[in-house]
Amino acid sequence: MSKPEWMTTAANRTVSTLAHELGLSERRSHYPCPARCEGQDPRPVYSTGVQWKCARCSAKGDGVDFVAY
């Protein structure tokens, strides 16, 4: 069984590109946490182009996780 097309697409793009395509506002290479964590200025921190981690709630993952949230 093959992956759905959106998973293949998300797996081959950087988090920055995906965030832009989803219409998320960038602020110094940071985007709102896709897990919608609570608190002041919840912004994820990117360790690489394809991995992300939220500094507030510790949610993390790759492009597929970013889109799936």
Phi, psi and omega in degrees: 000131181271160179289152172299152184303321182296328179291318178296317179298312181296323181292338183258010180237154176285159178299322179300314179296316180297316180300317178298315180295333178274357178081020179279140181281130179270141174222100182052053178065019176238150182229160176302144180299127179292340179279357179056049180292158182272160173118176180289131173045057179290107183231131177286156177245132183262125178274329175215180180293336184247357179242149178219157175208132178279129180291337183271307187255356179069011172298144182206167177163198179250193181299323179296316177296319181301315179287323184293329179299000000 
